[in-house]
């Protein structure tokens, strides 16, 4: 008889600074387009669901210092979501516009 592995769902947890990033992004998008804000939130929810099931499928950060700390990146629209997998938790560290020089923000 074969054992079936039950897929473990990881908890998605936002650091306070990442929650601030998220609020700023949504506020900015709402000022310009309610549809853009809605699309961003929908895309983020889909990404969260994916990361809760497959947290290590996104690549490690390109920056060596962040990569060495275990940071992974995922794209949400024009933004980069930086996260770390620790046990059964996925910690969202920051959400930053892709054109920003983000290395100094960590």
Rosetta blueprint (number, residue, H / E / L):
1 X L
2 X L
3 X L
4 X L
5 X L
6 X L
7 X L
8 X L
9 X L
10 X L
11 X E
12 X E
13 X E
14 X E
15 X L
16 X H
17 X H
18 X H
19 X H
20 X H
21 X H
22 X H
23 X H
24 X H
25 X H
26 X H
27 X H
28 X H
29 X H
30 X H
31 X H
32 X H
33 X L
34 X H
35 X H
36 X H
37 X H
38 X H
39 X H
40 X H
41 X H
42 X H
43 X H
44 X H
45 X H
46 X H
47 X H
48 X H
49 X H
50 X H
51 X H
52 X H
53 X H
54 X L
55 X L
56 X L
57 X L
58 X L
59 X L
60 X E
61 X L
62 X L
63 X L
64 X H
65 X H
66 X H
67 X H
68 X H
69 X L
70 X L
71 X L
72 X E
73 X E
74 X E
75 X E
76 X E
77 X L
78 X L
79 X E
80 X E
81 X E
82 X E
83 X E
84 X E
85 X E
86 X E
87 X L
88 X L
89 X E
90 X E
91 X E
92 X E
93 X E
94 X E
95 X E
96 X E
97 X E
98 X L
99 X L
100 X L
101 X L
102 X L
103 X H
104 X H
105 X H
106 X L
